[in-house]
Amino acid sequence: LIIDDKIIVVYQTNVWEGGKIPANVKGPMEDYSLNQSLMMAIYNLDGEEISRSAIVANAEKGSGENFPDHAIVWFEDKLFVTTGTGERKFKIREVNLGGEILNTYEYEANFQSDINTEIGNSLLVDGNGNLKIISGNGPSSTDAIHISELDSNFEIGNSIDLISSGREEIFPTGNFVYGDLTLIGYISREIGGDPHDFTKNPYSPYLKIINEEGQVLFDEKVGENGMSHVHPTLTILGDTLYFAWSKNVAGKPQVQVESYLLGD
C-alpha cells in the first residue's frame, strides 16, 4: 500500500528445517518450515527503507499461525491484515505503522459459515467506507465468490453469494472499487479435472465486475495457462485497468500484465 507518501509492504518469511529448502517438495512450503514470521517494511517513495519489524515473529508449526496468501487494507487510519491459521479459521489483525498489534479478530471458515474458505481471503473497503471480506470455495466446488461485510464491532454482518458460473471460483486476491462498481480478480477452471495437478488442470485468471446490489455485470477470462494459483492483482491508473497474474512459461512463473481501457 502507499499511505501518506510511504510504501507499506507486508510479507512472509520462512526459516527452513535444516537451514535449506528441501529438495523435490511440492508444497505447501510452510509444511517444511521450522518457523515463519509476518513482517512489515516501510519505505519512502524513492525506495529507501524507513523501518522494518515483525508483526508476528517466529511462529512455529502447530502454533495456529500461517502467513501465506495474506491481504492488507488501510481502514480507519490503521492497517488491517488477514492471515490463515493452518486450520479452518483465519484472523484479521489491526496493526499500527510501528508493527504493534492493536486488536485481533478470529473467524471460522467453512462451507456452512459466512466465510467460505480460509484460502485466498481478501479485504476490501467499498465505496461507502465499509470493510468487506471476499472469499471463494476450494477445489471441486461450484459455489461462487462470497462477500461478507463486517459491522462496527468487526463481526460478520450482511453476506452475499454472487451468481455461480458453474466453474471453480477461488483466490479472489485482487479487487478494486471503481465508482459504484467492484472489480474482483480471481482464478477459475472447469470442474472434473485433477484438483492438484496444475500442469494438467491449470487455473486461469478471471475478472468479475459487480454493482452495489451484487449483480454480476461482467465475468470473463483474462488469460490462460496460469502458474499454480496465479494470484491476481488489480489496480487502476487514469482510465486504464491493470491486471497482473502469474503465467506458466515453460514450467516457470512469469508476471503477465493485461491492460483494459475503462469506459461506459
C-alpha positions as CSV (number, residue, x, y, z in Angstrom):
1,L,0.0,0.0,0.0
2,I,1.0,3.6,-0.4
3,I,-0.1,5.7,2.6
4,D,1.0,9.3,3.3
5,D,3.9,9.1,0.7
6,K,5.1,5.9,2.3
7,I,5.2,2.4,0.7
8,I,4.0,-0.2,3.2
9,V,4.9,-3.8,2.5
10,V,3.6,-6.8,4.5
11,Y,5.3,-10.1,3.7
12,Q,6.1,-13.6,5.0
13,T,9.5,-15.1,5.9
14,N,10.3,-18.8,6.5
15,V,13.2,-20.4,8.3
16,W,13.7,-23.9,6.8
17,E,14.3,-27.1,8.8
18,G,18.0,-27.9,8.3
19,G,18.7,-24.4,7.0
20,K,17.7,-25.0,3.4
21,I,14.6,-25.7,1.3
22,P,14.1,-29.5,1.0
23,A,14.6,-30.9,-2.5
24,N,11.6,-32.1,-4.6
25,V,8.9,-30.7,-2.4
26,K,5.5,-29.9,-3.8
27,G,4.2,-27.6,-1.1
28,P,2.7,-26.1,0.8
29,M,6.2,-24.8,1.6
30,E,5.1,-23.9,5.2
31,D,4.9,-27.6,6.0
32,Y,8.7,-27.7,5.8
33,S,9.4,-24.6,7.8
34,L,10.9,-24.5,11.2
35,N,9.0,-21.3,11.8
36,Q,7.5,-18.4,9.8
37,S,7.1,-14.7,10.5
38,L,4.7,-12.0,9.3
39,M,6.8,-8.9,8.6
40,M,6.3,-5.2,7.7
41,A,8.7,-2.9,6.0
42,I,8.1,0.8,5.3
43,Y,9.9,2.8,2.5
44,N,9.8,6.3,1.2
45,L,8.7,6.8,-2.4
46,D,12.3,6.6,-3.6
47,G,12.6,3.1,-2.2
48,E,14.7,4.0,0.9
49,E,13.9,1.8,3.9
50,I,12.4,3.7,6.9
51,S,11.7,0.8,9.2
52,R,11.3,-3.0,9.3
53,S,9.7,-5.0,12.0
54,A,7.9,-8.3,12.8
55,I,4.1,-8.2,13.3
56,V,4.3,-11.8,14.4
57,A,7.8,-13.3,14.9
58,N,8.9,-16.9,14.6
59,A,5.6,-18.7,14.7
60,E,6.3,-22.4,15.0
61,K,4.5,-25.2,13.3
62,G,1.3,-26.0,15.1
63,S,1.1,-22.6,16.7
64,G,-2.2,-21.7,14.9
65,E,-0.5,-19.2,12.6
66,N,0.0,-19.4,8.8
67,F,1.0,-16.4,6.8
68,P,0.9,-17.1,3.0
69,D,-2.0,-15.5,1.0
70,H,-2.5,-12.6,3.4
71,A,-4.3,-9.4,2.4
72,I,-3.9,-5.9,3.6
73,V,-6.1,-2.7,3.6
74,W,-5.9,0.7,5.2
75,F,-9.1,1.3,7.2
76,E,-9.9,3.9,9.9
77,D,-6.2,5.1,9.9
78,K,-4.8,1.7,10.7
79,L,-3.5,-1.3,8.8
80,F,-5.7,-4.4,8.7
81,V,-4.1,-7.7,7.8
82,T,-5.7,-11.1,7.2
83,T,-3.8,-14.3,7.6
84,G,-4.6,-18.0,7.9
85,T,-4.1,-20.2,10.9
86,G,-3.3,-23.6,9.4
87,E,-6.9,-24.6,10.5
88,R,-10.4,-23.8,9.2
89,K,-10.1,-20.3,10.6
90,F,-8.4,-17.1,9.7
91,K,-7.5,-13.9,11.5
92,I,-7.7,-10.1,10.9
93,R,-5.1,-8.1,12.8
94,E,-5.4,-4.4,13.4
95,V,-1.8,-3.0,13.2
96,N,-0.3,0.4,13.6
97,L,2.7,1.6,11.5
98,G,5.1,0.6,14.2
99,G,4.1,-3.0,13.7
100,E,2.2,-3.2,17.0
101,I,-0.9,-5.4,17.0
102,L,-3.8,-3.4,18.4
103,N,-6.6,-6.0,18.1
104,T,-7.0,-9.5,16.7
105,Y,-10.3,-10.9,15.3
106,E,-10.7,-14.6,14.5
107,Y,-13.3,-16.1,12.2
108,E,-14.5,-19.6,11.4
109,A,-14.0,-20.5,7.7
110,N,-16.1,-23.4,6.2
111,F,-18.7,-24.1,3.7
112,Q,-21.5,-23.6,6.2
113,S,-20.3,-20.3,7.7
114,D,-20.3,-16.7,6.4
115,I,-16.8,-17.1,5.1
116,N,-16.4,-19.9,2.6
117,T,-12.7,-20.7,2.9
118,E,-9.5,-19.7,4.7
119,I,-7.6,-19.7,1.4
120,G,-7.4,-16.6,-0.7
121,N,-9.4,-14.3,1.6
122,S,-9.1,-10.7,0.5
123,L,-10.1,-7.4,2.2
124,L,-11.9,-4.6,0.5
125,V,-13.1,-1.1,1.6
126,D,-16.2,-0.4,-0.5
127,G,-17.4,2.9,-1.9
128,N,-19.4,3.5,1.3
129,G,-16.5,3.0,3.6
130,N,-17.5,-0.5,4.7
131,L,-14.9,-3.2,5.3
132,K,-15.6,-6.4,3.5
133,I,-14.1,-9.9,3.2
134,I,-14.1,-11.6,-0.2
135,S,-13.7,-15.4,-0.3
136,G,-14.1,-18.3,-2.7
137,N,-14.5,-22.1,-2.2
138,G,-11.8,-24.7,-2.7
139,P,-11.2,-27.1,-5.5
140,S,-14.1,-29.1,-7.0
141,S,-16.7,-26.7,-5.7
142,T,-19.1,-24.8,-8.0
143,D,-20.1,-22.3,-5.3
144,A,-19.4,-18.7,-6.3
145,I,-17.4,-15.9,-4.9
146,H,-18.7,-14.8,-1.5
147,I,-18.7,-11.3,0.1
148,S,-19.2,-10.6,3.8
149,E,-19.5,-7.2,5.4
150,L,-18.0,-6.5,8.9
151,D,-20.0,-4.3,11.3
152,S,-18.6,-1.7,13.6
153,N,-17.6,-4.5,16.1
154,F,-15.9,-6.4,13.3
155,E,-18.5,-9.1,13.5
156,I,-19.8,-10.6,10.2
157,G,-22.9,-8.8,9.1
158,N,-24.5,-8.8,5.6
159,S,-23.3,-11.5,3.3
160,I,-24.0,-12.3,-0.4
161,D,-23.1,-15.1,-2.8
162,L,-22.5,-13.9,-6.4
163,I,-24.2,-15.8,-9.2
164,S,-22.3,-19.1,-9.8
165,S,-20.6,-19.7,-13.1
166,G,-20.6,-23.5,-12.6
167,R,-16.8,-23.3,-12.5
168,E,-14.4,-23.4,-9.5
169,E,-14.1,-19.8,-8.3
170,I,-11.3,-19.3,-5.7
171,F,-8.4,-17.0,-4.7
172,P,-10.2,-13.6,-5.2
173,T,-6.9,-11.9,-4.3
174,G,-7.3,-8.8,-6.5
175,N,-10.0,-6.2,-6.1
176,F,-10.7,-2.6,-6.7
177,V,-13.5,-0.2,-6.2
178,Y,-14.3,2.0,-9.3
179,G,-17.2,4.4,-8.8
180,D,-20.2,2.2,-7.8
181,L,-18.6,-0.9,-9.2
182,T,-16.4,-3.5,-7.6
183,L,-13.8,-5.4,-9.8
184,I,-12.7,-8.8,-8.5
185,G,-9.7,-10.7,-9.8
186,Y,-9.9,-14.4,-9.1
187,I,-8.9,-17.8,-10.6
188,S,-11.1,-20.4,-12.1
189,R,-11.2,-23.7,-14.0
190,E,-13.8,-26.3,-15.1
191,I,-14.9,-28.9,-12.6
192,G,-13.8,-32.5,-13.1
193,G,-10.0,-32.4,-13.7
194,D,-7.2,-33.4,-11.3
195,P,-7.6,-30.9,-8.4
196,H,-3.9,-30.9,-7.5
197,D,-2.0,-31.2,-10.9
198,F,-1.7,-27.6,-12.1
199,T,0.1,-28.6,-15.3
200,K,-2.7,-30.8,-16.5
201,N,-5.5,-28.8,-15.0
202,P,-4.3,-25.2,-14.7
203,Y,-6.2,-22.3,-13.3
204,S,-6.8,-19.2,-15.4
205,P,-7.3,-15.6,-14.2
206,Y,-10.8,-14.1,-14.4
207,L,-12.3,-10.7,-13.9
208,K,-15.7,-10.3,-12.3
209,I,-17.4,-6.9,-12.1
210,I,-20.4,-6.3,-9.8
211,N,-22.6,-3.3,-8.9
212,E,-23.6,-2.1,-5.5
213,E,-26.5,-4.6,-5.4
214,G,-24.2,-7.5,-6.0
215,Q,-25.4,-8.1,-9.6
216,V,-22.7,-9.6,-11.8
217,L,-22.2,-7.3,-14.9
218,F,-19.1,-8.9,-16.3
219,D,-17.3,-12.2,-15.8
220,E,-14.7,-13.1,-18.3
221,K,-11.4,-15.0,-18.6
222,V,-8.3,-12.6,-18.7
223,G,-5.6,-15.1,-19.7
224,E,-4.7,-18.8,-19.8
225,N,-2.1,-21.3,-18.6
226,G,-1.6,-19.9,-15.1
227,M,1.2,-20.9,-12.8
228,S,-0.3,-22.7,-9.7
229,H,-2.7,-20.3,-8.0
230,V,-2.0,-17.3,-10.3
231,H,-2.6,-14.7,-7.5
232,P,-4.4,-11.9,-9.5
233,T,-3.6,-8.3,-8.6
234,L,-5.6,-5.2,-9.8
235,T,-5.0,-1.5,-9.9
236,I,-6.4,1.4,-11.9
237,L,-4.3,4.3,-13.2
238,G,-6.2,7.0,-15.0
239,D,-8.6,5.3,-17.4
240,T,-6.7,2.0,-17.5
241,L,-7.2,-1.1,-15.5
242,Y,-4.1,-3.2,-15.0
243,F,-4.5,-6.9,-14.1
244,A,-1.3,-8.8,-13.1
245,W,-1.1,-12.6,-12.7
246,S,1.4,-15.4,-12.6
247,K,1.7,-17.2,-16.0
248,N,3.3,-20.6,-16.6
249,V,6.1,-20.2,-19.2
250,A,8.0,-23.4,-19.8
251,G,7.3,-24.5,-16.2
252,K,8.4,-21.2,-14.6
253,P,6.3,-18.4,-13.3
254,Q,6.4,-15.1,-15.2
255,V,4.4,-12.0,-14.4
256,Q,1.8,-11.2,-17.0
257,V,0.1,-7.8,-17.0
258,E,-3.1,-7.3,-19.0
259,S,-4.4,-3.7,-19.5
260,Y,-8.0,-2.6,-20.3
261,L,-9.4,0.8,-21.2
262,L,-12.2,1.7,-18.9
263,G,-15.3,3.2,-20.5
264,D,-19.1,3.2,-20.2
